[in-house]
Amino acid sequence: WLDTFHSFSFADYHDPAHPRLRVSLNARGAALAEGMPDLAAHLTAQDGGGAQIVFRCPPAELAYYSRLLAGLGSAATVHEPEALRGLLQALGRELLT
């Protein structure tokens, strides 16, 4: 499922027209994300060992990032965009069916 990643340029992840992805990670989540190149590139360390991820995400990539972030479980709190939160909720429902 991770092979569905699309190739976008660096500029695409800074395009103000794209939704802003914002996630808080606890220390465990930060350590896990450091091993995921597509998340590690966007990590900003926070006090207490946690981290924050903030970047503009091409809309076609939201499903990919929802699967990556779902793998972090409760170590990640997704604040925005709402579309990403909806994708994560749908993944959760799929797990229960």
C-alpha positions as CSV (number, residue, x, y, z in Angstrom):
1,W,0.0,0.0,0.0
2,L,2.9,2.3,0.5
3,D,3.9,2.0,-3.2
4,T,1.0,4.2,-4.2
5,F,3.1,7.3,-3.4
6,H,3.1,9.8,-6.3
7,S,6.2,11.7,-7.3
8,F,5.9,15.4,-6.6
9,S,8.5,18.1,-6.7
10,F,9.8,19.8,-3.6
11,A,7.8,23.0,-4.6
12,D,4.6,21.0,-4.5
13,Y,5.0,20.6,-0.7
14,H,5.2,24.4,-0.2
15,D,2.3,25.3,-2.6
16,P,0.0,27.6,-0.6
17,A,-3.0,26.2,-2.6
18,H,-2.4,22.8,-1.1
19,P,-3.9,21.8,2.3
20,R,-1.7,22.3,5.3
21,L,-0.9,19.0,7.1
22,R,-0.2,19.5,10.8
23,V,0.5,16.6,13.2
24,S,1.8,16.4,16.7
25,L,3.9,13.4,17.7
26,N,4.8,12.2,21.2
27,A,8.3,11.0,21.8
28,R,7.5,7.5,20.6
29,G,5.9,8.9,17.4
30,A,8.8,11.2,16.8
31,A,11.3,8.3,17.0
32,L,9.2,6.2,14.7
33,A,8.7,9.0,12.2
34,E,12.5,9.5,12.1
35,G,12.7,6.2,10.3
36,M,10.1,7.1,7.7
37,P,11.8,9.3,5.1
38,D,8.6,10.9,3.9
39,L,7.8,12.1,7.4
40,A,11.3,12.6,8.7
41,A,11.8,15.3,6.1
42,H,9.1,17.4,7.8
43,L,9.9,16.8,11.5
44,T,10.5,19.7,13.9
45,A,11.6,18.7,17.4
46,Q,9.5,19.9,20.3
47,D,10.3,20.1,24.0
48,G,9.9,16.7,25.8
49,G,11.1,14.6,22.9
50,G,8.0,15.0,20.8
51,A,7.9,16.6,17.3
52,Q,5.6,18.4,15.0
53,I,5.1,17.8,11.3
54,V,3.8,20.7,9.2
55,F,3.8,21.0,5.4
56,R,1.6,21.7,2.4
57,C,0.4,18.4,1.0
58,P,-0.6,17.8,-2.6
59,P,-4.3,16.6,-2.3
60,A,-3.5,13.4,-4.3
61,E,-1.1,12.5,-1.5
62,L,-3.5,12.7,1.5
63,A,-4.5,9.0,1.2
64,Y,-0.8,8.0,1.2
65,Y,-0.1,10.1,4.3
66,S,-3.2,8.8,6.1
67,R,-1.8,5.3,5.8
68,L,1.6,6.4,7.1
69,L,0.2,8.3,10.0
70,A,-2.3,5.4,10.9
71,G,0.8,3.3,11.4
72,L,1.9,5.6,14.2
73,G,-1.4,5.0,16.1
74,S,-2.0,7.0,19.2
75,A,1.6,8.4,19.0
76,A,0.3,10.9,16.5
77,T,-2.5,13.6,16.7
78,V,-3.6,14.9,13.4
79,H,-4.9,18.4,13.6
80,E,-5.4,19.3,10.0
81,P,-6.5,19.1,7.3
82,E,-10.0,17.9,7.9
83,A,-9.8,15.8,4.7
84,L,-6.9,13.8,6.2
85,R,-8.8,13.4,9.5
86,G,-11.7,12.0,7.5
87,L,-9.5,9.5,5.7
88,L,-8.1,8.3,9.0
89,Q,-11.6,7.9,10.4
90,A,-12.5,5.8,7.3
91,L,-9.4,3.6,7.9
92,G,-10.5,3.1,11.5
93,R,-14.0,2.0,10.4
94,E,-12.5,-0.4,7.9
95,L,-10.5,-2.0,10.7
96,L,-13.8,-2.6,12.6
97,T,-15.7,-4.3,9.7
